Amino acid sequence: MIRQYFQQAWAQLRQQPLISAVTVAGTALSIFLIMLVVMMQQVKVAPFSPESNRDRFLHVKWGSITNEAWGESTSNGPLSVRTAREVYGKMTTPEAVTIYSVFSKSRPVSLPGQPAISVDVRETDNQFWTVFDFVFIDGKPYDQATFDAGQPVAVITESVARHLFKTTHATGKEFLLAHAPYRVCGVVKDVSTLAETAYGQVWIPYTSTDQVNNTWNEDLMGFVSCTMLARDRSDFPAIREEANRRLDEYNKLIGENGWKFLNRNRPYDQEKNVLATGANWEPDVKIERRHRFIIFLILLIVPAINLSSMTQSRLRQRISEIGVRRAFGCTRMEILGQILGENLVITLLAGILGLLMSFLFAYLGNELIFAQQYSMTLNPPTVDASILVHASTFGWALLFCFILNLLSSGIPAWRASRMNIVEAIGGKNH
């Protein structure tokens, strides 16, 4: 049966080349546009190294604090190291919790007597390397003892290593970071800026700098965020419960001076966290999903209306064939199923073309499509197969092809299956 659908679909394409070309082009363009929208969302939530565990992440990127003397006013921004450690760093329900600078900062690196280059530096704790899965090509990350001692060590990317040392085997070598000597303890593969939480070009312990003292509001707010790695998504409710309990205890402690942190239902999962562009409001995931649904609907319905007329034109050439088949006992459901099946084959072929076009355009136009509005780095976003291609990508493409096929050929197929047999054999179409 499937082979017959392919043969009939190929015959239809050859018999009416102009209509077939317009149909394939329209379907491919529709899938192309839809998959670009899907990819723009997937790069934010789908897992890829070093954020391969996004489905198990819970984030506290920002905090909101108020004081009795302020009335309803709030102070919003990243947390201090003290707050992050006391509230989230000591949690036991997650598999691991990491505290790191909310943004990477551009700083000069160089070797003595050589010109400096600017790189993006992120300050972290040692748990950072447990939560995120970087690919080490030389050396290893700094451990707990090194972090506690505040030693000036660094993990660098392979491109930074090549620029400084002309090799990726740079473990043990020293360089200057903002004119301070640091020793390389590990080299990792380059990281795309689309991995916003883990991104950097150089990572150092925040204990090796003055990050701990970079605070305001009586050491309650600062410049760090935290990410929790759950053992399983089913642990999210328990993790949030422990986080809320610890925050309540912390509020009691700082409440003696009139301070209070506003929870705003933190921590957020990956999907909600990418929407949290500000600290003083809680993102509404349902509204964002509704907006995407409306976009998908428009991108499906508009071409489906045009493609439906193309399908009707092809079926007009087959009125007599349909009448003969009905006269020999073919049921309406069989006629309906065959027409839908044949059109699905054409839609899938065009869908594959549209998907390939979207991959190519996303790869070549990555700076335009994946531009990051609030990014602190000047480096453009880079994409590769591990970022763009996921099982879910093909699943979405297949789903949209199926829906587009139903929308574009459903009504013409239904009308064709209900033709009067005598009139159909005579080639009449009403």
ABEGO torsion letter per residue (X at the ends): XAAAAAAAAAAAAAABAAAAAAAAAAAAAAAAAAAAAAAAAAAAABBBOABAAAAABBBBABBBBBBAAAEABBBBEBBBAAAAAAAAAABAABABBBBBBABBBBBBBBBBGBBBBBBBBBBBBAAAAAABBBBBABEBBBBAAAAAAGBBBBBBBAAAAAAAAGBABABGBBBBBGGBBBBBABBBBBBBAABAAABEABBBBAAABAAAABBBGGGABBABBBBBBBABAAAAAAAAAAAAAAAAAAAAAAAAAGBBBBAGGOBBBAAAAAABABAABBBBAAAAAAAAAAAAAAAAAAAAAAAAAAAAAAAAAAAAAAAAAAAAGBBAAAAAAAAAAAAAAAAAAAAAAAAAAAAAAAAAAAAAAABBAABABABBBBBBAAAABBAAAAAAAAAAAAAAAAAAAAAAAAAAAABBAAAAAAGBBX
